[in-house]
């Protein structure tokens, strides 16, 4: 009968125990070695950004109305 009255405390304790256990058993991330990182030449080769220039005339009000219809 006592457990039914304190069910909220039991659930919170179970969640806290699960969280602490998960944190205690988690593995810390390892540092990357030089072999796992991308070569510097491959990174520098792709640094130029492509530029696109669009030229054209603006539509008149009549042309916009024709497209909307």
Kinemage of the C-alpha trace (Angstrom):
@kinemage 1
@onewidth
@group {chain A} dominant
@subgroup {mainchain}
@vectorlist {calphas} color= white
{ca unk a 1} P 0.000 0.000 0.000
{ca unk a 2} L 2.883 2.340 0.765
{ca unk a 3} L 4.421 1.862 -2.712
{ca unk a 4} L 1.177 2.902 -4.411
{ca unk a 5} L 1.154 6.163 -2.438
{ca unk a 6} L 4.777 6.911 -3.363
{ca unk a 7} L 4.658 5.750 -6.992
{ca unk a 8} L 5.892 9.116 -8.283
{ca unk a 9} L 9.020 8.891 -6.127
{ca unk a 10} L 9.624 5.311 -7.292
{ca unk a 11} L 9.390 6.327 -10.957
{ca unk a 12} L 11.697 9.330 -10.465
{ca unk a 13} L 14.219 7.153 -8.646
{ca unk a 14} L 14.115 4.573 -11.456
{ca unk a 15} L 14.655 7.245 -14.122
{ca unk a 16} L 17.515 8.777 -12.125
{ca unk a 17} L 19.147 5.371 -11.682
{ca unk a 18} L 18.819 4.680 -15.407
{ca unk a 19} L 20.360 8.056 -16.277
{ca unk a 20} L 23.281 7.615 -13.883
{ca unk a 21} L 23.937 4.109 -15.183
{ca unk a 22} L 23.873 5.313 -18.793
{ca unk a 23} L 26.291 8.140 -18.041
{ca unk a 24} L 28.636 5.889 -16.092
{ca unk a 25} L 28.840 3.326 -18.873
{ca unk a 26} L 29.133 5.812 -21.766
{ca unk a 27} L 32.418 5.859 -23.609
{ca unk a 28} L 34.228 9.155 -24.080
{ca unk a 29} L 34.805 10.168 -27.710
{ca unk a 30} L 38.295 9.414 -28.954
{ca unk a 31} L 40.537 11.951 -30.660
{ca unk a 32} L 40.906 11.559 -34.400
{ca unk a 33} L 44.242 10.425 -35.700
{ca unk a 34} L 45.954 12.053 -38.668
{ca unk a 35} L 45.035 9.082 -40.877
{ca unk a 36} L 41.302 9.608 -40.275
{ca unk a 37} L 41.234 13.293 -41.189
{ca unk a 38} L 40.957 14.501 -44.777
{ca unk a 39} L 44.199 15.462 -46.518
{ca unk a 40} L 44.866 19.204 -46.568
{ca unk a 41} L 45.274 19.227 -50.367
{ca unk a 42} L 41.768 17.849 -50.889
{ca unk a 43} L 40.276 20.509 -48.643
{ca unk a 44} L 42.111 23.398 -50.302
{ca unk a 45} L 41.274 22.279 -53.844
{ca unk a 46} L 37.544 22.775 -53.265
{ca unk a 47} L 37.644 26.234 -51.681
{ca unk a 48} L 36.640 28.276 -54.745
{ca unk a 49} L 32.969 29.208 -54.661
{ca unk a 50} L 31.027 29.004 -57.891
{ca unk a 51} L 29.354 32.253 -58.904
{ca unk a 52} L 26.292 32.267 -61.140
{ca unk a 53} L 25.229 35.460 -62.880
{ca unk a 54} L 21.665 35.644 -64.157
{ca unk a 55} L 20.828 38.360 -66.649
{ca unk a 56} L 17.441 39.070 -68.126
{ca unk a 57} L 14.737 41.640 -68.557
{ca unk a 58} L 12.082 42.213 -65.916
{ca unk a 59} L 8.535 41.269 -66.749
{ca unk a 60} L 6.013 44.007 -67.331
{ca unk a 61} L 2.751 44.113 -65.400
{ca unk a 62} L 0.890 42.692 -68.416
{ca unk a 63} L 3.318 39.752 -68.712
{ca unk a 64} L 2.994 39.015 -64.989
{ca unk a 65} L -0.787 39.045 -65.313
{ca unk a 66} L -0.592 36.620 -68.254
{ca unk a 67} L 1.578 34.213 -66.227
{ca unk a 68} L -0.751 34.369 -63.221
{ca unk a 69} L -3.842 33.553 -65.287
